[in-house]
Amino acid sequence: MLLAIDSGNTNIVFAVFGDDGVIQGTWRANSKLERTKDEHAVWLRPLMEMNGIDPAAITHAILATVVPNNRFPLVGLCRDYFGIEPLVIGDADVDLGIKVLVDRPEQVGADRLVNTVAAHAKYGGPLIIVDFGTATTFDVIDGQGSYMGGVISPGINLSLEALHQAAAKLPLISVERPTKVIGRDTVTAMQSGVFWGYVGLIEGIVGRIQMEMGADARVIATGGLAPLFLDATNAIERVDDTLTLDGLYMIHRNNAA
């Protein structure tokens, strides 16, 4: 069985894949708590057992992290509590099987490259991947599966926090789709500005990317807030909740072959 770890700026997602490539269980931890390898183990192993997964059955591990400080404890978790040397996305000995056609490949987030591998394998190309994470990113993949570059914009929750912190009378609100564009109070006005503002962002950036590419690229969305926007715009074709985890599984499989 494979332990796949996706360490983002907000959450760390742990997933166990069976030998058939089917996810057996997933668990999330706050990536900002800076847990040690021992704290990760105390938290994760009982959750596996509650789902009927024997930690001793884990034979392989793969890690993608965009938080450098999380690498050491997560690699230590794999080594000391599962007896495994994990593959780490970005290391020279890990073959992604794709070309990265940007000026500084080493600066591309591991999650964006993993998404590229999974998206091209599942949907072909050309593609635009919209990832609703701590940042909202747009990644561009050509017809051959090469990573061409992309766009990084502030994430939705990050924008809400900035509004709350910078304006004394603006409360911290949750992201919701308002029934009308014109807000009748502060909260609905903020919800409208954030929600419909991001719809405009999505449509505008997707349209400009396609114009620059000179091709109609399929648009796949992922990330926790992606379903909220699927029905609000025709710019997004579908949502794939497991895109990053699927990419980690594919990279492990290809490197183990």
SULBEL-V374399 format. One record per run of one state. SS is the DSSP state (hx for helix, st for strand, lp for the rest). FROM is the first residue (numbers start at 1). TO is the last residue. Records with the same first field share a line. If there is no record, write none. Layout:
SS=FROM-TO  FROM-TO
//
This chain:
lp=1-1  8-10  18-22  34-36  51-54  58-59  66-67  83-86  89-99  101-104  108-109  124-126  133-134  142-146  155-155  167-185  214-217  223-225  231-237  240-242  257-257
st=2-7  11-17  23-30  60-65  87-88  100-100  127-132  135-141  147-154  218-222  238-239
hx=31-33  37-50  55-57  68-82  105-107  110-123  156-166  186-213  226-230  243-256
//
